[in-house]
Amino acid sequence: MTSSSPDSPAPVVPDDGRGGVRVRLEGLRRSFPGGASVLSGLDLDLSAGAFVALVGPSGCGKSTLLRLVAGLDTPEAGTLSFSPSLERTRGTRSPIAYVFQDAHLLPWRTVLDNVALPLELAGVAESARHEAARTLLGEVGLGDALARYPAQLSGGMRMRVSLARALVTRPRLLLLDEPFAALDELTRNRLDDQLRALWKELGMTVLFVTHSLSEATYLAERVVVLSRRPARVMLDRTLELPAERGPSLRAEPGFAHELGLLQRALERGDTE
Ligand SMILES: Nc1ncnc2c1ncn2[C@@H]1O[C@H](COP(=O)(O)OP(=O)(O)OP(=O)(O)O)[C@@H](O)[C@H]1O
């Protein structure tokens, strides 16, 4: 990451508060000591602003892939490229945000101050960071919970705070690793809708790992099904579903058709 000085050139990525980044993985390899190879030359190309779900059998390497894309781990071979490049832009943009299954909130901070934390770390003045945090918390339906502490929130509310905190820096790429898996179905469906609305508004590229084929079909524009390790792409499908998603979609024949295709690819990937 680079920081900008007053006379440095204009940022590579314009700080316009929205937009995604193209992510290309070529020949990515990763194995762990004593274990079999997890990724043995994986290729994937995510267009800027895409919403892609990643599914695959347990232990096939989905989290490993996400960690490599996030720069939390290094591949043994292969390349990972971003376009436009992920130079940190002038000010407060953090190019990549990561949401885990556990919300990881700081218990001694209020909801507002948890969400404002990335901006505080970037040196943003209190009034500006609180305003940005308040806006996002309003968008995830927590406008009246700003002064609460994490212990006073339900699991679904904590995940909303986590999502708002990830988006407060307007990232170019949002990585989510089974973020709503621990929630009940109704809450999960609501959060899926909020995530899609935020994606439409902000236009970031989203890579979403889930075990639920139904959630992948409902949320994503494109679903990538991986085989058991070493992970191969069993199916890379752009879903033929309307851009507008809503609860009635789950009952439509097109939804069942897509779900069936994913299910069969997942089963093949688990046995072949
Ligand atoms: N740091 C590590 N050290 C050793 N082995 C690891 C490490 N991280 C992951 N693995 C192994 O790599 C394989 C893939 O793990 P990963 O967590 O990426 O799978 P996953 O597809 O996300 O699984 P799940 O769906 O169950 O969350 C597993 O066999 C796991 O035990």
The ligand as an SDF file (V2000), in Angstrom:
LIG
                    3D

 31 33  0  0  0  0  0  0  0  0999 V2000
   -2.9590  -22.8150    7.7710 N   0  0  0  0  0  0  0  0  0  0  0  0
   -3.2160  -24.0590    7.4240 C   0  0  0  0  0  0  0  0  0  0  0  0
   -2.3780  -25.0670    7.7460 N   0  0  0  0  0  0  0  0  0  0  0  0
   -2.5940  -26.3500    7.3660 C   0  0  0  0  0  0  0  0  0  0  0  0
   -3.6720  -26.7240    6.6530 N   0  0  0  0  0  0  0  0  0  0  0  0
   -4.5480  -25.7660    6.2900 C   0  0  0  0  0  0  0  0  0  0  0  0
   -4.3720  -24.3950    6.6550 C   0  0  0  0  0  0  0  0  0  0  0  0
   -5.4110  -23.6750    6.1350 N   0  0  0  0  0  0  0  0  0  0  0  0
   -6.1940  -24.5650    5.4950 C   0  0  0  0  0  0  0  0  0  0  0  0
   -5.6770  -25.7960    5.5730 N   0  0  0  0  0  0  0  0  0  0  0  0
   -6.2430  -27.0030    4.9680 C   0  0  0  0  0  0  0  0  0  0  0  0
   -6.5420  -26.6970    3.6210 O   0  0  0  0  0  0  0  0  0  0  0  0
   -7.7550  -27.3040    3.2280 C   0  0  0  0  0  0  0  0  0  0  0  0
   -8.7080  -26.2430    2.6960 C   0  0  0  0  0  0  0  0  0  0  0  0
   -9.1160  -25.4190    3.7720 O   0  0  0  0  0  0  0  0  0  0  0  0
  -10.1470  -24.2090    3.5550 P   0  0  0  0  0  0  0  0  0  0  0  0
  -10.4150  -23.6510    4.9050 O   0  0  0  0  0  0  0  0  0  0  0  0
   -9.6100  -23.3220    2.5170 O   0  0  0  0  0  0  0  0  0  0  0  0
  -11.4030  -24.9960    2.9940 O   0  0  0  0  0  0  0  0  0  0  0  0
  -12.9160  -24.4920    2.8150 P   0  0  0  0  0  0  0  0  0  0  0  0
  -13.3390  -24.9270    1.4650 O   0  0  0  0  0  0  0  0  0  0  0  0
  -13.0160  -23.0410    3.1310 O   0  0  0  0  0  0  0  0  0  0  0  0
  -13.6340  -25.3540    3.9280 O   0  0  0  0  0  0  0  0  0  0  0  0
  -15.0510  -25.1480    4.6680 P   0  0  0  0  0  0  0  0  0  0  0  0
  -16.0770  -25.1390    3.5860 O   0  0  0  0  0  0  0  0  0  0  0  0
  -15.1850  -26.3480    5.5460 O   0  0  0  0  0  0  0  0  0  0  0  0
  -14.9800  -23.8590    5.4270 O   0  0  0  0  0  0  0  0  0  0  0  0
   -8.2850  -28.0470    4.4520 C   0  0  0  0  0  0  0  0  0  0  0  0
   -7.9370  -29.3920    4.3240 O   0  0  0  0  0  0  0  0  0  0  0  0
   -7.5670  -27.3950    5.5890 C   0  0  0  0  0  0  0  0  0  0  0  0
   -7.3890  -28.2940    6.6520 O   0  0  0  0  0  0  0  0  0  0  0  0
  1  2  1  0
  2  3  1  0
  2  7  2  0
  3  4  2  0
  4  5  1  0
  5  6  2  0
  6  7  1  0
  6 10  1  0
  7  8  1  0
  8  9  2  0
  9 10  1  0
 10 11  1  0
 11 12  1  0
 11 30  1  0
 12 13  1  0
 13 14  1  0
 13 28  1  0
 14 15  1  0
 15 16  1  0
 16 17  2  0
 16 18  1  0
 16 19  1  0
 19 20  1  0
 20 21  2  0
 20 22  1  0
 20 23  1  0
 23 24  1  0
 24 25  2  0
 24 26  1  0
 24 27  1  0
 28 29  1  0
 28 30  1  0
 30 31  1  0
M  END
$$$$
